[in-house]
Amino acid sequence: MIFIANFLVAVVAALHVFFLVLEMFLWTKPLGLKIFRNGIEKARDSAVLAANQGLYNGFLAAGLVWGLFHPNPAFAFQIKAFFLLCVIVAGGYGAATVNRRILYVQAAPAALALVLLWLA
């Protein structure tokens, strides 16, 4: 069970690295425009804010990776649980204020990983 939980934690971390790349480097590029359903003018106007948001996603990914590789299992559990909760809160806030699909793309995988982590 811990293998599956850690695999899902790694998936959530990888998603947040992907979000970092999208928001920091691809925001005004065709892929970023398509994924975030932005026009080029709106994307250019919000690029600095998106880059800042991407940086925070990178911090979430870094925390999850830290938890995956920490040698003390009890502390690793606490690290992973904390950062998964941060992702869930951020995803819930994003779903409530920006777009409901954030709940499914960001919060749901983190919630599933957290449940499996607690069950492991």
URRA-V890306 format. One record per residue. N is the residue number from 0. RES is the residue in three letters. SS is DSSP state (H for helix, E for strand, - for the rest). Layout:
{{N:RES:SS} {N:RES:SS}}
This chain:
{{0:MET:-} {1:ILE:H} {2:PHE:H} {3:ILE:H} {4:ALA:H} {5:ASN:H} {6:PHE:H} {7:LEU:H} {8:VAL:H} {9:ALA:H} {10:VAL:H} {11:VAL:H} {12:ALA:H} {13:ALA:H} {14:LEU:H} {15:HIS:H} {16:VAL:H} {17:PHE:H} {18:PHE:H} {19:LEU:H} {20:VAL:H} {21:LEU:H} {22:GLU:H} {23:MET:H} {24:PHE:H} {25:LEU:-} {26:TRP:-} {27:THR:-} {28:LYS:-} {29:PRO:H} {30:LEU:H} {31:GLY:H} {32:LEU:H} {33:LYS:H} {34:ILE:H} {35:PHE:-} {36:ARG:-} {37:ASN:-} {38:GLY:-} {39:ILE:H} {40:GLU:H} {41:LYS:H} {42:ALA:H} {43:ARG:H} {44:ASP:H} {45:SER:H} {46:ALA:H} {47:VAL:H} {48:LEU:H} {49:ALA:H} {50:ALA:H} {51:ASN:H} {52:GLN:H} {53:GLY:H} {54:LEU:H} {55:TYR:H} {56:ASN:H} {57:GLY:H} {58:PHE:H} {59:LEU:H} {60:ALA:H} {61:ALA:H} {62:GLY:H} {63:LEU:H} {64:VAL:H} {65:TRP:H} {66:GLY:H} {67:LEU:H} {68:PHE:H} {69:HIS:-} {70:PRO:-} {71:ASN:-} {72:PRO:H} {73:ALA:H} {74:PHE:H} {75:ALA:H} {76:PHE:H} {77:GLN:H} {78:ILE:H} {79:LYS:H} {80:ALA:H} {81:PHE:H} {82:PHE:H} {83:LEU:H} {84:LEU:H} {85:CYS:H} {86:VAL:H} {87:ILE:H} {88:VAL:H} {89:ALA:H} {90:GLY:H} {91:GLY:H} {92:TYR:H} {93:GLY:H} {94:ALA:H} {95:ALA:H} {96:THR:H} {97:VAL:-} {98:ASN:-} {99:ARG:-} {100:ARG:H} {101:ILE:H} {102:LEU:H} {103:TYR:H} {104:VAL:H} {105:GLN:H} {106:ALA:H} {107:ALA:H} {108:PRO:H} {109:ALA:H} {110:ALA:H} {111:LEU:H} {112:ALA:H} {113:LEU:H} {114:VAL:H} {115:LEU:H} {116:LEU:H} {117:TRP:H} {118:LEU:H} {119:ALA:-}}
